[in-house]
Amino acid sequence: MRKLRLARNIKSDYTDKETGEIVESREFIEYDDIPTWAIYYMMYGDDEGLTEEDKEMVDKWMEREELGELLEVVDEESHFTYHPEFGLGADCERCVFRYIGK
């Protein structure tokens, strides 16, 4: 049984926090339960402290969900959930990804 995901398609303009540039006519998707331990790997490729299994789990999830790069962590505070998008219960963050699917 597949769990209900808290993900929303975002089809409006997006302002990149680092550059301040507006990215137009792109499709983005937001997920509420991305484990904090995976964020630096997804955003910057920093795999320090991750096992090969951790990286493989993240990579497979991103491929299955048809996601490009992680663009933004939306919330300033993390929240704990027993059912994150992947892995075991963890502190999680709400994140915006570029959607590269069809």
C-alpha positions as CSV (number, residue, x, y, z in Angstrom):
1,M,0.0,0.0,0.0
2,R,1.4,3.4,-1.0
3,K,1.1,6.1,1.5
4,L,-0.6,9.4,0.7
5,R,2.1,12.0,-0.1
6,L,1.9,15.6,0.9
7,A,3.2,17.0,-2.4
8,R,1.9,19.9,-4.4
9,N,2.5,20.8,-8.0
10,I,3.6,24.4,-8.3
11,K,3.2,25.9,-11.8
12,S,3.8,29.6,-11.0
13,D,7.0,31.6,-11.2
14,Y,9.7,30.8,-8.7
15,T,12.2,33.2,-7.2
16,D,15.6,31.7,-6.6
17,K,16.7,32.7,-3.0
18,E,20.4,32.8,-3.8
19,T,20.3,34.8,-7.0
20,G,17.0,36.6,-6.6
21,E,16.2,35.8,-10.2
22,I,12.7,34.8,-11.2
23,V,12.5,31.5,-13.0
24,E,9.4,31.4,-15.2
25,S,7.4,28.8,-17.0
26,R,8.8,25.9,-15.2
27,E,7.1,23.2,-13.1
28,F,8.1,22.6,-9.5
29,I,6.9,20.3,-6.9
30,E,6.9,20.7,-3.1
31,Y,7.2,17.8,-0.6
32,D,6.5,18.2,3.1
33,D,8.6,15.3,4.5
34,I,12.1,15.3,3.2
35,P,14.6,14.0,5.8
36,T,17.1,16.7,7.0
37,W,20.0,14.2,6.8
38,A,19.5,14.0,3.0
39,I,19.2,17.8,2.2
40,Y,22.8,18.7,1.7
41,Y,23.3,15.6,-0.5
42,M,20.3,16.5,-2.7
43,M,21.1,20.2,-2.9
44,Y,24.9,20.3,-3.1
45,G,26.0,16.7,-3.7
46,D,27.7,16.7,-0.2
47,D,27.6,13.0,0.9
48,E,29.7,13.4,4.1
49,G,28.3,11.1,6.8
50,L,26.1,9.2,4.3
51,T,26.4,5.5,3.5
52,E,26.3,4.2,0.0
53,E,22.8,2.8,0.9
54,D,21.7,6.2,2.0
55,K,22.8,7.8,-1.3
56,E,21.2,5.0,-3.3
57,M,17.9,5.4,-1.4
58,V,17.9,9.1,-2.1
59,D,18.9,8.7,-5.8
60,K,16.2,6.0,-6.4
61,W,13.5,8.2,-4.8
62,M,14.5,11.2,-6.9
63,E,14.5,9.2,-10.0
64,R,11.1,7.5,-9.2
65,E,9.6,10.9,-8.5
66,E,11.2,12.4,-11.6
67,L,12.9,15.2,-9.7
68,G,15.7,17.5,-10.7
69,E,17.6,19.5,-8.2
70,L,16.4,20.6,-4.8
71,L,15.8,24.3,-5.1
72,E,14.7,25.5,-1.7
73,V,14.1,24.4,1.9
74,V,10.8,26.2,2.7
75,D,10.6,26.0,6.4
76,E,13.1,27.4,8.9
77,E,12.3,24.6,11.4
78,S,12.2,20.9,10.9
79,H,9.4,18.6,12.1
80,F,9.6,14.9,13.1
81,T,7.6,12.3,11.2
82,Y,7.5,8.5,11.3
83,H,6.7,8.4,7.6
84,P,9.1,10.5,5.6
85,E,9.3,10.3,1.8
86,F,12.1,7.7,2.2
87,G,13.9,6.0,5.0
88,L,13.0,5.6,8.6
89,G,11.3,8.2,10.9
90,A,13.4,11.4,11.0
91,D,13.3,15.2,11.4
92,C,12.1,16.5,8.0
93,E,11.8,19.7,6.1
94,R,9.4,21.0,3.4
95,C,11.3,21.4,0.1
96,V,10.8,22.6,-3.4
97,F,12.3,20.5,-6.3
98,R,12.4,21.1,-10.1
99,Y,10.1,18.5,-11.7
100,I,11.6,17.0,-14.8
101,G,9.0,14.4,-15.5
102,K,6.6,14.4,-18.4
